[in-house]
Structure formats: structure tokens, C-alpha cells
Amino acid sequence: MFKEYNLENVEAKVNEALKKAHKSHELYNDVVTFIDPRAQLANMPKTGKMLGVPIALKDNVCTKGIRTTACSNILNDYEPIYDATIVKKLAAAGAISICKTNMDELAMGGTNLTSNIGACLNPWDTSRMSGGSSGGSAVIVASGAVDFAIGSDTGDSVRKPASYCGVVGVKPTYGRISRYGIIPYSSSLDHVGYFTRTIEDAAVALEVLAGRDDLDMTSSDRPVEAYSQQLNSELKGKKIAVFKNVYDGLTNPDTKALFAKLIANLTAKGAIVEEVSFDEKLLKAILPAYYLIANCEATANHSNLDGIRFGVRKPGKDVEEIMINSRTAGFGSLIRKRFVIGSYGLFVENQEKLFRQAQRVRRLIVEEVKRCLDEYDCLLAPASNDIAPKLNDHGRDELSDEYLIIENHMIIGNFTGYPSMTVPMGMINGCPIGVNLTCKAFAEQTMFDIGAGIEEITGLKDLKKEAA
Amino acid sequence: MEYDVVIGIEIHCELKTTTKMFSSAPCVFGAKANTCVNEVDLGHPGTMPCVNKEAVKKAIQICTALHLEIDPLVKFDRKNYYYSDLPKGFQITQQFHPIGKNGYIMINVDGEKKKIRINRIHMEEDTAKQFHLNDITLIDYNRAGTPLVEIVSEPDMQNGKEAAAYVEALRQTLYYLGVSDVKMEEGSMRCDVNVSLKPKGSDVYGTKNEIKNLNSIANVQKAIDYEVSRQKALLDKGEQIEQATRRYDEALKETVLMRKKEGNVDYKFFPEPNIFPIMLDSEWIKSIQAALPELPEVRKERYAKEYGLNDYDISVLIANKELADTYEKVMKTAKNAKMACNWMIGDVSAWINKNGGSFQNINCEYLGQLINMVDAKEISNSQAKDIVLPEVMNDQDPKAIVEAKGLKQVSDSSTILAIVKEVLAEQTQSVEDYKNGKDRALKFMVGQVMKKSKGQANPQMVNQLLLEELAKLINN
């Protein structure tokens, strides 16, 4: 909890965090680069909402002079020449960054298996994956090394690993947190998100991170609220929509039981819980539409990675050949595949029926969800059908209803830009699973309030799996 | 065979802004390589564009001056291609929603006015500058991200002269707006010309060739004239025109093939997701339009009305804004508009060209006084030009100079007459020559009188009195 840190104990706490982080790095491969904290300690402010809190940053957060790879070979030696806006904000609030964390290459993935430094392991069961793309950040918070880590969420890249690792994973409204300095995946879907182990810390953190940034024209100038002060876990009268399509589709009886128990408890606490169904056809279109939009934007976003001005350059007889060789060697096969798909979707002869069509499908889904949230305070569903998959689990049928809807419904949060958060729901066979709630645009306060209510029900506040 | 020539022109013009189109790095021409760049211009990961309001304002000024309809909803798109001068791997431009559509500019060719329609104007960012050496390529990113407007004409021009007049008219307009340096030689204004020929009267356009990198208005005309004759010769031989990009070689005075077009490149344009559409405040647009600087066309009319100058004089003045501005200031003191114009276009411009000064530094009150002294025949034209003007250009009071050097012109007829008589008495041979119809003798005698008066005699009076006296001699 952020409250435990102060000016007096900062050095001891940072050293302790570094020690734990080295341990978790050894066990789970959750860290890419450690940061020497001395300069930050020497320059830290006297006051701040996160004073002395050791934190971790996903390795797609640009840190001036500190290696930032996004777990891609092409950026293996990249040291940014500037700090991301959130890095400056966190430093100004007194937080101390101690490491950069493992992730799927360029944040394109949901497993953390595509990282150039290898998979990130789940601390609850190292034969299981952490989830991704922000796997390292979820793991380092779950392991108790730090109380806060930055992630990024384009599909569900904060909220899914949060579920698998048993921590709180927050993705605020699009535009609430500046994206300036975050190595992008898909600009219209990318969100800065973060992990904590308590709702209270999550509320404080948003006060630090949120706000207009003139370097990000998509950031909102809406005033930042005092989320932590106003935090109220009272559930009475809260209108909660249970995502019926997801609930009905659950095949894991343990998950279904945990979720049913949660609903019963919410009702018992006075919340008005009702089931809401969405057009199944639209839900099945979420993943394909997502893939097209994300990959089309990604192929353009990553055209700057050419080995000319920064990053790993491979020799060639002229600039064109240098670019081709650098890109061929610099990206994993999955990334190259996505670029091909993205390019294909943007070709003039395809764009209308692929990319633009996907954008129209996105709009239909947004309208459908908006209609629901006009009536309810939040949309609630399990974050996944099951606990974290095994590392070698390749047997998933990606066209099954289960996969298309249950494993991808959180993309709704990225399509709409609405605030969405995963909170631990319970344990199955010693591994955690989370519940996801999505609220109206800029209704982060409501999201935190309901999250705090759930936290009280589950009793899973400050859940962690510290190394023995 | 007779052909119709069809010419369309695309002009890229760098906007004179303090900072770049999408970043806060400074825009400075001629700075040391790679010193005017930040992480955005270099396309570093995680960077995002931020639209330069000043650039939008200048684009609105241009659209207004060229009578385009302004789209108040500003949107940007990505143009995707890989090239080492393009840091992000895409250029942010306005493919789908240009800021301005459907305008025109009036040109004047051989006294005939013609309207050239402008299809669209859009905003975009410039690329880096590359220097290809033997084994290496050097890249200067200072230019990367500089705000540009692209001005696309309709194919309304029919020869090199019209095209040159169009480019010159645009150049003047943009210069008077103060939105750009419009220096073709420095690349702040770049011109790509599309030329095609079709059988006279045909509705079907011929295959076009694009001529790139024209570095002066004169070359625009030369390149087009060459290209037209080249295409005509091919067509006359019954050959096909291949679509291609060409450049003008100044030494050869020919257009040279750069590359053949093999199908259109797919730039995969799509809306820039990091810039939401921006709705411009209509009051802001109106305030920009209301404060538009005076345009050359308007100034031309004013000069005709205010100063009574002829078209030629006006066009020479207007072609150089500094010259015209200085002329206006001089006219606050000078009384004779035509004489002042002649001085500005002639001796003053010549002095500046020779001595490398600038119009802005001229003391216009002194220059006006000098012109008035000539006008009032207080000093002779040659004295004014050779002796006083250089001093005035160095900020010296012309009255003081005339005083100090004793240049006051003698306009007293009895004094001049006395010298005239003296000369006639001395130069009997010249008088004889004059009688025999040798006009040169008169000039010689005028020179003698001027010499005797130490240049102070009023030359017109000398001329007149000499003629009178000679007439008397002849009649006797």
C-alpha cells in the first residue's frame, strides 16, 4: 500500500523492492532492465501522492537514457532521448522506478510468450503463463516486489494478466492518461493502464497519472477527480449489468460458481443486478474487427522502426537495403505476420471492405454497449473462462464461441474507450481469476467504488504470491 | 498535327512558422544539420503529433487569398511509404479532407487576364533532406516536419508562359501574405508540373509527364516549352507518350527521364488516429480573414488610383514587395509619383544590387527629399544620381550634401546665357558643324557649357538657351 512509504524509509524500501525484484526476475523472468535508483532518490520531491513508492514500468514506456526495448530485437539497444509524460508525472509524485518489465513483443499478444527475452511465468504456478502483453508488470506486482506497475492495454493487455496473476488491473477512459512516450501498438485502441493490489492504491495512482497533456492531442482536458478521497465501497443501489452472453458461455464450473457467488453477494449488499444480453453476431465480430483495426494501425505505427535513426541496424548496400535487413532481422515472426495482415487491410482495394468495415463494426458495438451503460452503472463479467493457461497450451480453438466471446469480451473496453478494470474474484486450484467491470466514459469513480465493494466481498485485497 | 497543351501544377510551399507542423522544434533555414530536431521529428517510438495552430492560420490565409472554400473540420491522414527521408514511415497529410477546395488566381499574360482554377490546398509535413555521396547517405532532419501547404491547380494552363505567370502570381500572393519565404532556389517553394498533349479539340487527356525539382520560375517556362516540343515530336512520329517523372537539366536545357511510372503506388492512406478531427471556431476563421494583409492585386489597383502609375511600372514595383513598400514610404515625402517610381526602379534598385544593401534600411524621407530636389530642378539629375544618391543611401541628409558640395543647380538665365555666349564664341567649328546639320555638335557644346559651370547649370536651360542662340546665329 502506498501509505507505507515515506521520505524516511524510502531508501530501505527501494532496496528491499530491488532485492525482491531480482528474486522475481530469477523465478519468473518478469524484468527486462533494472534501473539504478540513485539519481531518482537524490532528486525526489519532498511531497507527493506516491512519495517513495518503488514502481515498475512496462518496457514500452520511454525512459530517457534507460534502455527501452518493447521486448523486440529491433529495439534491443534503444535508449530513448526523452521521458514519457507518465514517467515525468510519476517522478513528480515521488515514485521511484526500479525496473522495466517483460512484455509481448511490441505489446502484440496476450500471452507474454512472444517476448524476445522469453516467456514471463505466473508466480502462482510457474508452469502457467502470466498472460500479456503486460505480463511482467502483472507478475512483479503479484510477487509483492512493488505495489504499482505501469502496463498498456490495447485488447485486454492489462486486465487479462491482472486476472491471471490476481492483482487489480486498471484501464481508464481513452484520453484520461497521456500516451505520449508509450511505444504504440494501435493508436485508437491503446490505453495506458496499471496494476496495484488494492483499489485504494488504484484510485490514488489515477490522480497522479490522469490529466491533459499537450503532447497527446487525444488526452482529455477534463479535470482529474479526487478518486481516493471520494472512494466509497457502498454497493446499495448500484445498477450492475451481468454480461449474460459471457456468463452463459462459461464452460468452467468453478469460474461459473465463483461468479454466481459474487453476484449473490452483490445482490445481498443491495446492488441491483440484472442480466443483459448483446447481439451474439456483434460479439463474435469483436475479435476479427479488433485484429484488423489493431494490425492496420500497427503496421503504420511501426514503420519508424527501420534501423536508420535508432535501434538495431543491419548492414546493407544502400539505405533501402539497410531498412529491409533491419526489419527482417528485428521482428519476430508473429509481428511480421501482423504487419502483413495490417498492410493487406489498408491496400486501397481492400481498405473499404476490411479496415473501414472493421471500424464500422466497432462503431456498432460501441453503440450497443453505450445503450446498456445508459441504464447501468457497470457491465460485469469474469475476465476469463479459466485461470492462466499452461505455457504449452496451444490447443485453443480460436474460432470457438468460447474463445471468440468469453476470452475477448474485454476488447469492448478498448473499442469504446470506457474505463474498465479487473479485480481478483477468487481462487481455483491455488490460482487466481479476476472479474471485469466496465463503466461509462470518465466514470472511473464509479468503477473504483464498485471495485472497492467487490474487494470487500472477496476479501482479496492486497493479494500477493511472495517468493518463498 | 495540332495539339492542345494541358498543364497542371502542384506547388509545395513551406510555411514560415516558429515551430514545426506537429512538434515544438524550431523551423530555421540554413541551421547546422540536425540541430533543429526533437524526438517527434526523428520519428522516435512513442512520439505523437500536435497540430501547429499558426500553420493552420497561415493555411487559412492562403485559402482566403486564393478564394478557396475552407473546410472548418480539420482532419489529417497518414500517407504510408518507406523512405529514408521519412522518419515515421508515413507522412501526415490531408488526403481525404483538404483544408481548402475550389479556388482560383488571376494571371496576366501579355496584357490578357486569365483565371487559373485551384483544385485544393492541403496541409502536410516536409521530409528530411538527403545528401547521397559516393558510399554514404547523409540525412539532415532539420527540414523534417516543417509545415507545408500543397497547392494543386486545375489543368488550366496551356503553355510555359502561362505556367510561369501562375507560379509567379502564387509566389507574389504568398509573399505578400507573409506566410512563406517562397524561395524556389532554397526549396521553400517547390514546383511539380504535369504536362500532356491531346489532339486539338479532343476531350480525352493524353498521357502526362511530371517534371520535378524546378528551381526557378524561368526554368518552369523553359522546362515546359521543351517538354511540349518533345511530346509533340513523339506524337507527330506516331509514337506513344510513356507516363514518367522527369527533371529539368539546366545545362542540357532538356527534361531528363528520372523514372517511369509503373502503376500507381498505393500509399494506403487512412485517417491519422492520433489527431481527432478539429472543428475550427468560425469566429477565429473570420478574424483571420478580416486581418488578411493587402494582396498584390489589390495593391496594383491602389497604385493606379493613388499614384497614377502605368501598368508596367506597377508590375515592376509589385514584383518586389520590399521595393514597393519602400516606394510607398518615399511617396510620403516625394511629390512626383512617376519620377519617384523611376528612381526606385532605376538608380535606387541599381545601387542596392551593386552595393548589396537592403530596401528596408533606406531613409525614405531623405530619398523623397532628393527626388523633390531633382523635380524642382534644384540639382541636376546627374548630380543627384552620381553624387547625392550614394550619400542618401548611407543615411545622409541630401540638403546638407548639396550645401557642402556646392551642387546647387544654376537656373539663373542671365548667368547661363553668359556662359552660352562664351562657348559659342570659342567653338566656331562646332557652330559651323551645327549649321551643316551635325546634331552631335549641339551635344558637344552643351557639354562645354556644363563644364564651364562646373556641372551646376540646369541642363535643360542650357539646351534651350543654346538652341535659341544658335537659331539667332543661323538666321543672321
Contacts between the chains, C-beta under 8 A, distances in Angstrom:
chain1	res1	chain2	res2	distance
A	60	B	45	8.0
A	60	B	46	7.6
A	61	B	46	8.0
A	62	B	44	7.6
A	62	B	45	6.8
A	62	B	46	4.6
A	68	B	45	7.7
A	70	B	45	7.2
A	75	B	45	7.1
A	78	B	45	7.4
A	80	B	39	7.5
A	80	B	44	6.6
A	80	B	45	7.5
A	80	B	46	7.3
A	81	B	39	5.4
A	81	B	42	7.9
A	81	B	44	6.5
A	82	B	38	7.7
A	82	B	39	4.6
A	82	B	44	7.2
A	82	B	47	7.9
A	84	B	46	6.2
A	179	B	46	7.9
A	179	B	48	6.8
A	180	B	46	6.9
A	180	B	47	7.3
A	180	B	48	5.3
A	181	B	46	4.4
A	181	B	47	7.6
A	182	B	46	5.3
A	183	B	45	4.2
A	183	B	46	4.9
A	184	B	45	7.5
A	184	B	46	6.8
A	186	B	273	7.9
A	187	B	273	3.9
A	187	B	274	5.1
A	188	B	273	4.2
A	214	B	50	6.5
A	215	B	48	6.2
A	215	B	50	6.1
A	216	B	48	5.3
A	216	B	50	8.0
A	216	B	274	7.7
A	217	B	48	7.0
A	217	B	49	7.2
A	217	B	50	5.6
A	217	B	51	6.8
A	217	B	274	6.6
A	217	B	275	5.5
A	217	B	276	6.6
A	218	B	48	7.9
A	218	B	274	6.2
A	218	B	275	7.9
A	218	B	276	6.0
A	296	B	270	6.9
A	297	B	273	6.0
A	299	B	80	7.8
A	300	B	78	5.4
A	300	B	80	5.4
A	300	B	89	7.0
A	300	B	90	5.2
A	300	B	268	7.6
A	300	B	270	7.4
A	302	B	89	7.7
A	303	B	80	6.5
A	303	B	82	6.5
A	303	B	88	6.4
A	303	B	89	2.2
A	303	B	90	5.7
A	304	B	43	4.1
A	304	B	44	7.4
A	304	B	45	6.6
A	304	B	87	6.3
A	304	B	88	4.9
A	304	B	89	5.2
A	305	B	45	7.2
A	305	B	89	8.0
A	306	B	82	6.8
A	306	B	84	7.6
A	306	B	89	6.5
A	308	B	84	5.5
A	308	B	139	7.5
A	309	B	42	5.3
A	309	B	43	6.8
A	309	B	44	7.6
A	309	B	87	6.5
A	309	B	141	8.0
A	310	B	42	7.6
A	310	B	44	6.5
A	318	B	137	7.5
A	319	B	84	3.9
A	319	B	137	5.4
A	320	B	82	7.8
A	320	B	84	7.4
A	323	B	82	6.0
A	323	B	84	6.9
A	343	B	268	7.0
A	346	B	80	7.1
A	346	B	268	3.8
A	346	B	270	5.9
A	347	B	266	5.8
A	347	B	268	6.4
A	348	B	266	5.1
A	348	B	268	7.0
A	348	B	269	7.9
A	351	B	268	7.3
A	351	B	270	6.9
A	355	B	270	6.5
